[in-house]
Amino acid sequence: MAGKTVCVTGASGFIASWIVKFLLDRGYTVRGTVRNLEKSKHLLQLPGASDRLKLVSAELLELGCFDEVVQGCDGVFHTASPIVIYATDPQAQLIGPAVDGTLNVLASCAKARTKKVILTSSTGAVYTSPNLTSTSFVDESWWSDPEFCRKNKDWYPLSKTLAEKEAWNFVEEKGLEMVVINPSFTIGPALQGSKNLTSEFILGYLNGTTKTYPNSARGFVGVKDVAMAHILAYESAHSNGRYICSGPVLHFADIVTILTKLFPTYPICAKDADETAPRVPSFTLSSHKLEDLGLHFQPIEDVLRETVTSLKESGWLP
């Protein structure tokens, strides 16, 4: 793939930064769109960046602003989408930008006749459903239930579900080739050298500031595996449809137990937020389709070790 030019939207993000790194490592020329050039300097330090990386300022909701940057690109990796945990205005903060931003980028790809688009969605668009049980085998045929999301105020899964559905409708109408990656809860080292939502989640347990964990189970996956999943899906001539990208499904209690075992010197003290309630059961989340593309998942213990090393190197942990 050396010599091919691709675009990565939201290039300075947690997952996108690793996508950019791996693309450069494989010889691609990369155009990365970012909102803030000043906060994207870590990308310019990557091997190969001086010759083969160009950063362009772009606003997700500015119509037509991706037209020029995707022109002439063989592929586009669309990762940019807002993440807001406690949304006060879900439509304005999450749903609208996720849907309209995705359609804006795809419209530019349609104009440029981009050969292949890789869209970052989420398992939040897969299994947020009243049908999920401990015996569920969740694969790519599953879709989250928008009404269930609204009822439970699961705004982020709702935004990813609606954005992905609109994306599929758009590419079918325009005749674009698109593959979707649906990562689970993504953790791992951050190339930015700064905290993000998932590293803060780990940090809170390790420094003892997080006193409780939710009675919840979900898939966990390393950020490097998610980034490589995007590239394998792009490079495979046979990739199609959606790809769940997840390691094991774990209860948050399991994460705390693993952290306590790996890092016994840290003041980990988190307990179940409701010790009287039965523990939420696990379920099966299948990444077989992605494994068939050649992805080998990193053990979650190794991902947590790398996360903590990253936090130490950045000065967030002693």
DAFENJO-V483541 format. One record per helix or strand of 3 or more residues. SS is the DSSP state (2 for helix, 1 for strand). FROM is the first residue (numbers start at 0). TO is the last residue. Records with the same first field share a line. If there is no record, write none. Layout:
SS->FROM-TO + FROM-TO
This chain:
1->4-8 + 28-33 + 52-56 + 74-77 + 115-119 + 177-182 + 184-186 + 216-221 + 240-244 + 248-250
2->13-24 + 37-43 + 48-51 + 66-69 + 89-111 + 122-124 + 145-150 + 154-173 + 196-205 + 222-234 + 251-261 + 287-290 + 299-312
